[in-house]
Amino acid sequence: MRIQDFRQDDVPDINLVPLIDVMLCLLIFFVVTTTFDARSVLKLELPRADGQPAEPKVQPLSVLVNAQGRYFVSDREALRPDLASLKATLQEVAGDDRARPVLLRADARTPHQAVVTALEALGQLGFREVAIATAPSPRDAAAP
């Protein structure tokens, strides 16, 4: 004897509500985390220059940082690559002249900490006129 089942056959369906919830969360996440171009907010007119550097009145103090993080002040090398040794070398070479301009030249492969240490030493000793040397890009060098 056959027993009759009066339940309806289960019809598979796809519930889209969870999918819509996930997509909405992703959309909100991407909108919130997108970086906006801050340059479009600020309207600046930068000053212009002829590009001809003025002749320095005083020979600047040269601080060189090589790719290994070693310091050279003018023609003297700091004994150790630490703050105290660099400050001692700067005091020996510059003496008491803190108004003298400083030209910081660092190799492009120099660790960032070595450059920060050099700037910190110069700041602690009272040097206020510090310039960082750069090289022109190859595109700029080829321009007339």
Secondary structure, 3 states (H helix, E strand, C coil): CCCCCCCCCCCCCCCCHHHHHHHHHHHHHHHHHCCCCHHHCCCCCCCCCCCCCCCCCCCCEEEEECCCCCEEECCEECCCCCHHHHHHHHHHHHCCCCCCCEEEEECCCCCHHHHHHHHHHHHHHCCCCEEECCCCCHHHHHCC
